[in-house]
Amino acid sequence: MAALISCHHYSSLQLATAHKIIDRKIPSKSIGFVPSVNSAFSRQFKPLCSSQNTPPSQQRNRRSSIKECAISLALAVGLITGVPALEGAGEAKANAVAIAPALPDVSVLISGPPIKDPGALLRNALPIDNKAIREVQKPLEDITESLKVSGQKALDSVERNVRQASRALKQGRTLIVGGLAKSKIDDGIELLNKLEAGLDELQKIVEDKNRDAVAPKQKELLNYVGGVEEDMVDGFPYEVPEEYKNMPLLKGRATVDMKVKVKDNPNLNECVFRIVLDGYNAPVTAGNFVDLVERHFYDGMEIQRADGFVVQTGDPEGPAEGFIDPSTEKTRTIPLEIMVNGEKAPFYGETLEELGLYKAQTKLPFNAFGTMAMAREEFENNSASSQVFWLLKESELTPSNANILDGRYSVFGYVTENEDFLADLKVGDVIESVQVVAGLDNLANPSYKIAG
């Protein structure tokens, strides 16, 4: 099976503008790419292997090299990107040329670094409006940047972050408690108590100059913050359109573990990827995936594309390019589903470009290494079925929606644990199992129960 790769062509004026941007932003050590037969591009360096015992610093360095590859590629070709499409698509579509989207405004491209952490993206995507808890969240997230500073200055900066978060929690606690859903108030208060105690513990860690203990404690505290924020969501916030309301819908969030058996890698035998699926912002897309997981659709399936840009799977054996619903004996397809900041419900069936929303910010952007989305036929927005992909890049040089993926593909989750190891997967590696470990009760209209 050959992945369908399409390129977006720009006018000479657009390309000239793009090259000006490239000249200013291309990394100092650019990495070359060469075309390959079965993928958009292949790297001109040896594959990197990792073990479960690889130190975090080496994992970050390895991920940075992959990230720089993807970014260098996107910039070097003037923002022309090979887009994920359905495996097994016909040659006629492979030769088709898409109408190019308008080149993003330069002011958008240089508006500042995007949020790349999957946990932060998920927290910010929750349908809540509580400034008090966000003022606790922000300084805790800023610790990540503080730790990039060398020496004692890093801990001095972390201490300021901790004091700011503690002060925000103390001053805003009443407003935070007032924002909790009535049915979740006890759990929310318990998490707030743990957060308060944890901030005191983090302050002690900083005073003891135990730098290595800062990041794990930060992660723990941000998990408490995320839990409090989820406890502020009271029910599902909107109605899904009539034509989709009887499909499997994830009305909330779910967590899945995907266990992959890695072949021909002496340093990595298997890996479990934890993925958080966001049904608040993509209920149809996430619901479709959870329903397929409960059918064990992906169990035993191979990784079908791994080219340094994306990892892709979900194309079943045989002529079908998606899931065949036994009740209809037809391929079950789902619509393009995009939630935009400031909107109460997602847009369906149209890209943001088609809607004229060129500068709109998606709730779930392609910012994080391991962003999960649906593959589809390039010229048919509502053709997604079972094929999914994970993006192996971080948009460090291009903010949200300044690339051609945001607003064109349905993002519905992020890999939150072991995402670094996605770069080690190869075509032929086997997904041993995908299991829902939390949130299955949020799935409405599950077709797998009818089938069973």
N, C-alpha and C positions, 0 to 999 in steps of 0.2 A: 504494500500500500504506500502510495506516495502522497505526502501532505500537499494540499493545494496552497500555493503561495501566490499572492497577488501583490502588485506594487501600485502605489498611488503616484501619479505623474503630476508635476506642477508646471506652471508656466515659467518662462525664463525669468520674469520679474520675481515670482515667488521663490524660485531656486536661488536667485541672486541674493534675495533677502535672507533665505535660509543659510546660505554659505557665510554671510556676514555674521550671523549668529553663531554658526559653527566655529568660525575662526576665533571667536572670543571665548568659547566654552569647551572646546575639545580638550580632553585630559592631556597632561604633559607627556604621558607615556601611552600613546595610542596603540591599539592592538589590531593587527591586520585580520581580515576575514577573506575567505575564498568561497565561491559558490560551490554547492554540492548537489548531488542528484536528488536526494530525498529530503532535503531540508533547505530552509532559506539560506543559511550560512553555516560554516563549520569553523571552529577555532583553530588557529595555527599554533597550537601548543599542546603539550601532552595532557591527557585527562588527569584531573586531580582526584585522588582517593582519600577517604577519611575513615576513621574508626570511631566507635562510640567514645573512645578515650581521648579524642583529639582535644587539646586545650581550647577554651573559648576564644582566646586571642587568635589562634591559628585558624579557627573556623571563620572568624570575622575577616581575616586577611584573605582566605580562600573565596569567601562570598564577595569581597570587594573586587577581586580579579574578574569574577563572572559578571559582576555588576558593571565594571568598566568596559568589559567586552560589549555588553548589550547597549550601553550608552554610547560608546564610540561608534558602534555600527549605526545606530539611529541618527547620530549627528553627521557622520561621515557621508551618508548618502542623502543628506538634506531632508531628514525626517521621513524618508520613504521606508516603510516597515513591512516585512512579511507578516501577514496577519493570520491568526489561527483560523482554520476552516475545517470542514468535515473531512475526515479521512475517507478515501474511496470515492471522492467526487469525480465527475467526468472530466475528460480532457478539454472539452469545449469551454467549460468554465475556467479551467486552468489558464487558458489563453485570453480570457476576457480582461478588459481594462476598466477599472473603476473610475468614476468621476472624482477628481481630487477634492477633498474638503478644503475650505478656505484656510490658508496658513494662519496659525494663531497670532494674535497681535503681539508685538514685541514686548509691550508692557506686561502682558500675561507671562511671557517666558521668563522675565527677570523679576517677577514679583516676590521671590523669596523661596527658601527651601520648603518642600512639602513635608508633611508628616509621613514617616515611613514605617513606624512601628505598628504591627498589626493590632496589638492590644489597644493602642491609642486610637487607631482608626475605628475600631469596633466601639470603643467608649464614646467617641464623638458622634457615631452614627445612631446612637440610641435616640428614640423619639421623646426626649425630655427637654425641659427648659428651666434649669435650676442653676443660677449663677453661683450660688454658694458652694455647691459641690465641685463645680468646675474650677473654682479658685483654690480648692484643695488639690485637685487633680494636676493642674498645670505645673506648679513648682516641683511636684514629685516626678513628673515626666521630664522636667528640665535637668534632673540629676544625671540623666544619660549624657547630656552635653557637658555638664560640669566634670564628669569623670574623664572626658577626653583631654583635659588639661593635665600637664605633668606635675609631679611633685606635690608639695603641701598646698599649693594654690587650689588644686582640685578639691581637697577636703574642706578648705575654707569656703569654696563656692557651694559645696554640698550642704555645709552647715547652714548657709543662708537659705538654701532651698527648703531644708527641714523646718527651720524657724518660720518661714513664710507659710508653709503648709499647716504647721501646728497653730499658728495665729489665725489662719483662715478657718480652720476647723472649729476653734474655740469661739470665734466671733459669729460664724455662720451656722452653728449646730442647730439652733432653733429653726432656721429656714430650711435646713436640710431635712430635719425630721418632719417638718410640715409638708415637704414635697413627697414623702413616701406614700405609696398606695396603701390604703387602709388594710387590705388583706396581707400586706407584706411588712407592716410597720415593726413587728417584733424582730423579724430577721434583719431588717435595716438597722435597727438600734443596736443589735448584737454586733453587726459588722462595724458600726461606728465606734463602739467600745474597743473592738480589736484594733481598729485603725488608730485610735488615740494612744493605746498602749504601745502599738508598734512604732509610732512616731517617737515616743520616749526611748524605745530601744534603739532606734536608728540614731538618735542624738547621742546616745552612749557609745555606739559604734564609731561615730565620727570623733568623739572626744578621745577614744582609745586609739585613734589613727589606724583602725583596721579597715583599710581601703577595700580589701578583697570581699569583705562582708557587706559592703554597701549595696551592690547591685542585686544580690539575692533578696535582701530585705526590701529594697525598692520594689521589686517585682511582687513580693508578698503584699505590700501596702497598696499597690495599684490594683491588685486583685480584689482587695477589700473595697476600694473606691468603685471599681466596676460593678461589684455586687450591690453596693448601695444604689448606684445609678440604675441598675436593672430593677431594683425594688421600687423605683419611682414610676415605672411603666405600669399603668393600670389598664389591663386588657389590651386588645389589638386596636391600633389607633385609626383604622379606616376600613372601608368596604372595598373588597376586590371587585373589579368589574364583572357584570353579570355573565359574560361569555366565558369567564375563567373561574367563577366561584365554586364550581363543582369539581375542579381538578384538585389533586393533592396540594394542600397549602400548608406551609410552615408559618404558623401565627406566633412568632416569637423566635427564639434561637435554639439551636441544637449543636451538640458537639459530637464529632465522629473521630474514631481512630482508624487510620488506614495502615495496615501492615504490609510491607513490600519485601519480597525476597529478592535480594540483589545477586545477580549472577556475575561470575568472572571478575570478582573484586576481592582480592585477598584481605583487604582491610575493612570491608563492610559486608556482613552477611545478610542482615535484615535490618529494617528500621520501621518504627511506628511514627507516623505523622499525625499529630493532633490538629484537627481542623474545626474552626467555629463557623457555623453557617448562620447567616443573618436573614431570618424571615421577616423581620420588621421592614426591611428595605427591598427584599426580593422574595415575597412569599410564594409565588408560583414557581420560580426557579429553584429555590431551596427546597420547597415541598416536593417537587419532581425528583430531585436528587435523593432526598431521604426515603421517598417511596421506593426508588430503585435499589437503594442500599438494603432496605428491609426485604426486598425480593432476592437479595444476594446476587444482583445483576453483575456487579464488578468483581466478585470473588473469583479468583483464578484467571482474571483477564490480564493480558500483558500491557506493559507500557508501550505505546505505539508511535510515539514521537518524542525525541529528546535531542534537541539540536543546539542547546546553549541559550536559546531564547525562551522556549516553552517546553514543558513536559505535558504530554497529552495522552488520553486514553478514552475508552468508552465506545469504540466501534466494535460491535459484536461480530462473530464469525458469520459468514454467508453474505448474500448480496445486500442485506439491509444495512443502512448507515446509522440506525438508531434502535431504540427499544420498540419491539412489536408488542402492542397491547393484545393479550390473548382474547379479551372480550370483543375486540373489533377486528383483529387480525391485520391491523394497520399500524404504521409507525406513529407513536404518540409524540407530538411536537408541542412545544411551548413558545409563548411569544417573547420577543425582546422586552426586557423589563429594566427600566432605568429610573432610579430615585435621585432627584435633584435637591440640593439644599434649598430650603425655603418652600418646598412643595409638601403637601400633606399626603400625597399618594404617588406611586410611580407612574411614569409614562409607559405606555405599552405600544409595541408594534412599529415604532419609529425611532430612528437615531436622533441624538440631539442636533446633529447637523441638519437632518431633514426637518426638524422642528424650528430651526433657525436659532437655537440656543447655543451659540458658539462659545460663549464665555461662562456658561452655567457650570457649577461645580457639582460633581456627582457625590452622593453620600458615601459610596463605596468605590473609591478611585483605585486605579492600577498603580499604587504607590509602593506597596510592600513586596519584598521578595517572597513569592508563594501566594500572590493574589490568585484566587480561584474563580474561574468564569466558564461560561458555556461556549463551545464552538458551534458554528452554524455555517450555512452556505452564505457566501459573501453577498449575494444580491437578493437573498430572501431572509428578511429580518426575523420571521417567525418559524424558522426551520430547525431550531435547536431541539435535541431530543435526549441523548444520553452521553454525548461526547463532551468531555470537560478538559480544561487545561489550567496549568499553573504557570504564572509568569516568573521567569528567572531574571528579574531585574528590579532595581529601585530607581524611581525617576528623580534622582538627586539633582540632575541638571535641568529637568523640565518639570515645573510644578503640575499639580493636578489639572487635567483637561487640556494640557498643552501637547498631548500626544494623540495619536489617532485611534487609540483603543478606548479611552474613556468616552462613554456615551455611545459606543458602537457595539459593545459586547456586554452581556449581563454578568456582572460580578455578584457573587452571592456568598463569599466567605474568604477566610484567610487561614493559612497554615500558621499556627501559633506556637508549635513546639517541633523541634528538629527540622525546621524549614531549610537550614543550611544544606542538609543532605539531599535535597531535591536535585542539586547540581550533580550528584553522583549517579543518578538514575540513568539507565540506558534502555534503548529499545530491546524488548525481550525480557526485561525484569518483570517479575510476576507479582500482582496484587493478590496476596494470600487471602485477605479479608478486609472488609470495611464494616465497622460496627458503630451504631449509635450508642454513645455512652451517657448522654444527657439530653433532655429536651424532646424525647420522642412523643411525650404527651402534648406537645405543641403542634403535632401534625394533624391537620383536619382532612377529611375525605381520603383516607389511605386506601388506595386501590389494592395493595398487596393483601389486605384482610379479605376483600371480596374474592380475590383470586384463590386465597387459601381455603 
